[in-house]
Amino acid sequence: MTDTAKVAGALTDLLAASHIAVLGDLPEMVASHADAVGLHGATFFLVDLQGKVLRQVTGRGPDAGEGGLRLAADGTVAGLAFQRVDLVLEPRRTADWGLLRWWVPIVDGVERLGVLRVDTADDDEAVHDALRNLASLVALLLLSKRSHSDSYARLIRTAPMNVAAEMQWHLTPPSAFAGRNCTVGAVSEPAYEVGGDAYDYAVSGDTLHLSVFDAMGHDATAGLTANIAVAACRNARRQGADLVETGQAVEDVLIEQFGVSRYVTGILAHLDMGTGRLRWINRGHHLPVLIRDGRWSSELRCPPAGPMGVGLRLPVTVCQEQLQPGDRVLFYTDGVVEARNGKGEQFGLERFVDFVMRHHAGRLTLHETLRRLTHAILTHHGGRLDDDATVLLAEWGDPDQGDLTP
């Protein structure tokens, strides 16, 4: 029988001990504190940038993962826990003392960081609560070390990263968010060579800010251009600028830095999280797509102004749409729909939207749908993209937000 009070005490002691720890110290610390209260052999794994591999954190080596296991995110029990965001019990007991082996998703908010493996003697609600609480604390500990840990960055990479991608990932917000009736998910590929694509989102009061940018080119300068666009966008909105003023601020900064030799297209949007009113401007970008009832879709029309950075001074129209509960809005860049297979066939807008709707109907979470979408796009293009592909998806009035956490 799991003693709830002792588990709470062990987790409190673990938190206290972690303040001056580094990432490499966590495996031993977590295992020893957990073992003292019947949560044996606690081991945790982090998911790579592309959501393909779960890598064990051992605390050894420059990446804190030397000698650790690598488990596929598809086709394994660990991957099932990651995909479902739920506790999964292995069908057979472990060889050591006949214990039960559990896999538990490690989640920060709704951002999936990896999975936790723990062996227990019992299977009851107290055990389940202890496993969830331990995984939640591990998530907080990982986040507290992530920002200053090269080991963390190295562990979640499976290939070398170019300079442009290094800049982008440093600036990019988490790929998953949920709160106040809204859910956001985002993905970018190629993860290790992304150049000119960028996305951003943030909450201010009752407003969810959303933006996606596509800078010209695919080199480090394109990455720098996209980074400047995101920084200028954040700077303007944090000073109270509206959508039109924010777009103009991005353009002014780009022209100041590059003249008219570099530009970005983009969609800038504000979603009222209380009412579902979506307002956006189109700066020469692909139109957003609305998915309603999981059954039909339509492009959200909005007269385009010129890209930001070319100084055309075209009129900017603020467009509006009243969302209904459960509506999903897709923002994307051209690399998503223009990816071609060996026959020269594009992935296409219809295939893109159909994929999202079909997987939503299958009751996958929004974030798992996007993970599988990027894999489908990469497979369609033979495993390597010629252009950046970014998707930013926002859902309002999500009735299943509770399913996003363990």
Backbone hydrogen bonds, N-H to C=O, Kabsch-Sander energy under -0.5 kcal/mol:
donor,donor_aa,acceptor,acceptor_aa,energy
4,T,2,T,-0.8
7,V,3,D,-2.2
8,A,4,T,-2.4
9,G,5,A,-2.2
10,A,6,K,-2.4
11,L,7,V,-2.4
12,T,8,A,-2.1
13,D,9,G,-2.4
14,L,10,A,-2.3
15,L,11,L,-2.3
16,A,12,T,-2.2
17,A,13,D,-2.2
18,S,14,L,-1.1
18,S,15,L,-0.6
19,H,16,A,-0.7
21,A,18,S,-1.9
25,D,22,V,-1.9
26,L,22,V,-0.7
26,L,23,L,-1.3
29,M,25,D,-1.8
30,V,26,L,-3.2
31,A,27,P,-2.2
32,S,28,E,-2.4
33,H,29,M,-2.1
34,A,30,V,-2.3
35,D,31,A,-2.4
36,A,32,S,-1.2
37,V,34,A,-1.6
38,G,35,D,-1.6
39,L,34,A,-2.2
40,H,38,G,-0.9
40,H,119,D,-2.5
42,A,39,L,-0.6
43,T,117,R,-2.3
45,F,115,V,-3.1
46,L,55,R,-2.8
47,V,113,L,-2.5
48,D,53,V,-2.2
49,L,156,I,-2.3
51,G,48,D,-1.6
54,L,71,L,-3.5
55,R,46,L,-3.3
55,R,53,V,-0.6
56,Q,69,L,-2.7
57,V,44,F,-2.7
58,T,56,Q,-0.7
58,T,64,A,-1.9
59,G,64,A,-2.6
64,A,61,G,-1.7
66,E,60,R,-2.7
68,G,65,G,-2.0
71,L,54,L,-2.8
73,A,52,K,-2.8
80,L,76,T,-1.9
81,A,77,V,-1.8
82,F,78,A,-1.9
83,Q,79,G,-2.8
84,R,80,L,-2.7
85,V,81,A,-1.4
86,D,81,A,-1.2
88,V,103,W,-2.3
90,E,101,R,-2.5
94,T,99,L,-2.8
97,W,95,A,-1.0
98,G,94,T,-0.6
99,L,96,D,-1.4
100,L,120,T,-3.3
102,W,100,L,-0.5
102,W,118,V,-3.5
103,W,88,V,-2.4
104,V,116,L,-2.7
106,I,114,G,-2.9
107,V,105,P,-0.7
108,D,111,E,-2.7
109,G,107,V,-0.7
110,V,108,D,-0.9
111,E,108,D,-2.7
112,R,110,V,-0.6
113,L,106,I,-2.8
113,L,111,E,-0.7
114,G,106,I,-1.3
115,V,45,F,-1.7
116,L,104,V,-3.1
117,R,43,T,-3.7
118,V,102,W,-2.0
119,D,40,H,-2.9
120,T,100,L,-2.5
128,H,124,D,-2.3
129,D,125,E,-2.6
130,A,126,A,-2.1
131,L,127,V,-2.6
132,R,128,H,-2.4
133,N,129,D,-2.6
134,L,130,A,-2.4
135,A,131,L,-2.4
136,S,132,R,-2.3
137,L,133,N,-2.1
138,V,134,L,-2.5
139,A,135,A,-2.1
140,L,136,S,-1.9
141,L,137,L,-2.6
142,L,138,V,-2.7
143,L,139,A,-2.3
144,S,140,L,-2.0
145,K,141,L,-0.9
145,K,142,L,-0.8
146,R,142,L,-1.8
147,S,143,L,-0.8
148,H,145,K,-0.8
149,S,146,R,-1.5
150,D,148,H,-0.6
153,A,149,S,-1.4
154,R,150,D,-2.5
155,L,151,S,-2.5
156,I,152,Y,-1.8
157,R,154,R,-1.3
162,N,192,Y,-2.7
166,E,162,N,-2.1
167,M,163,V,-2.1
168,Q,164,A,-2.3
169,W,165,A,-2.9
170,H,166,E,-1.3
171,L,167,M,-1.4
172,T,168,Q,-2.1
177,F,184,V,-2.3
179,G,182,C,-2.6
182,C,179,G,-1.7
183,T,395,E,-2.3
184,V,177,F,-2.9
185,G,393,L,-2.4
186,A,175,S,-2.0
187,V,391,V,-2.0
189,E,389,A,-2.4
193,E,190,P,-1.3
194,V,190,P,-1.2
198,A,213,F,-1.9
200,D,211,S,-2.4
202,A,209,H,-1.6
204,S,207,T,-2.7
207,T,204,S,-2.3
208,L,271,L,-2.7
209,H,202,A,-3.3
209,H,207,T,-0.6
210,L,269,A,-2.6
211,S,200,D,-2.2
212,V,267,I,-1.8
213,F,198,A,-3.2
214,D,265,T,-2.2
215,A,196,G,-3.2
216,M,263,Y,-2.1
223,G,219,D,-1.9
224,L,220,A,-2.5
225,T,221,T,-2.6
226,A,222,A,-2.5
227,N,223,G,-2.4
228,I,224,L,-2.5
229,A,225,T,-2.2
230,V,226,A,-2.3
231,A,227,N,-2.5
232,A,228,I,-2.8
233,C,229,A,-2.2
234,R,230,V,-2.6
235,N,231,A,-2.5
236,A,232,A,-2.2
237,R,233,C,-2.3
238,R,234,R,-2.2
239,Q,236,A,-1.1
240,G,237,R,-1.6
241,A,236,A,-2.1
246,T,242,D,-2.6
247,G,243,L,-2.5
248,Q,244,V,-2.1
249,A,245,E,-2.2
250,V,246,T,-2.2
251,E,247,G,-2.1
252,D,248,Q,-2.8
253,V,249,A,-2.1
254,L,250,V,-2.2
255,I,251,E,-2.5
256,E,252,D,-2.2
257,Q,253,V,-1.8
258,F,254,L,-3.1
259,G,255,I,-2.1
261,S,258,F,-1.5
264,V,308,M,-2.4
265,T,214,D,-2.3
266,G,283,R,-1.3
267,I,212,V,-1.8
268,L,281,I,-1.6
269,A,210,L,-3.1
270,H,279,R,-3.1
271,L,208,L,-2.3
272,D,270,H,-0.5
272,D,277,R,-2.5
273,M,206,D,-3.1
273,M,271,L,-0.8
276,G,272,D,-2.8
278,L,276,G,-0.5
278,L,321,E,-3.1
279,R,270,H,-2.7
280,W,319,C,-2.1
281,I,268,L,-2.4
283,R,266,G,-2.9
283,R,281,I,-0.6
284,G,282,N,-0.8
284,G,305,A,-0.6
289,V,330,L,-2.1
290,L,298,S,-3.3
291,I,328,R,-3.2
292,R,290,L,-0.5
292,R,296,W,-2.6
295,R,292,R,-2.0
296,W,292,R,-1.8
298,S,290,L,-1.8
300,L,288,P,-2.7
301,R,299,E,-0.9
305,A,282,N,-2.8
308,M,264,V,-2.7
309,G,307,P,-0.6
310,V,307,P,-1.0
317,T,303,P,-0.5
317,T,315,P,-0.5
319,C,280,W,-2.9
319,C,317,T,-0.7
321,E,278,L,-2.2
323,L,276,G,-2.5
323,L,321,E,-0.8
326,G,396,W,-2.9
327,D,324,Q,-2.5
328,R,291,I,-2.4
329,V,394,A,-2.9
330,L,289,V,-3.1
331,F,329,V,-0.5
331,F,392,L,-2.9
333,T,390,T,-1.7
335,G,388,D,-0.7
336,V,333,T,-1.8
337,V,333,T,-0.6
338,E,334,D,-2.3
339,A,335,G,-0.6
341,N,345,E,-1.9
344,G,341,N,-2.1
347,F,339,A,-2.3
348,G,337,V,-2.7
352,F,348,G,-2.0
353,V,349,L,-2.7
354,D,350,E,-2.4
355,F,351,R,-2.2
356,V,352,F,-1.7
357,M,353,V,-2.4
358,R,354,D,-2.8
359,H,355,F,-2.2
360,H,356,V,-1.8
361,A,357,M,-2.3
362,G,358,R,-1.1
363,R,360,H,-2.0
364,L,359,H,-1.8
369,T,365,T,-2.4
370,L,366,L,-1.9
371,R,367,H,-1.8
372,R,368,E,-2.2
373,L,369,T,-2.1
374,T,370,L,-2.3
375,H,371,R,-1.4
376,A,372,R,-2.1
377,I,373,L,-2.5
378,L,374,T,-2.5
379,T,375,H,-2.4
380,H,376,A,-2.3
381,H,377,I,-1.6
382,G,379,T,-1.6
383,G,378,L,-4.0
384,R,381,H,-1.0
389,A,189,E,-3.5
391,V,187,V,-2.3
392,L,331,F,-3.0
393,L,185,G,-3.2
394,A,329,V,-2.3
395,E,183,T,-3.0
396,W,327,D,-2.1
397,G,181,N,-2.5
398,D,181,N,-0.9
401,Q,398,D,-0.9
403,D,400,D,-1.9
404,L,401,Q,-1.9
405,T,402,G,-0.8
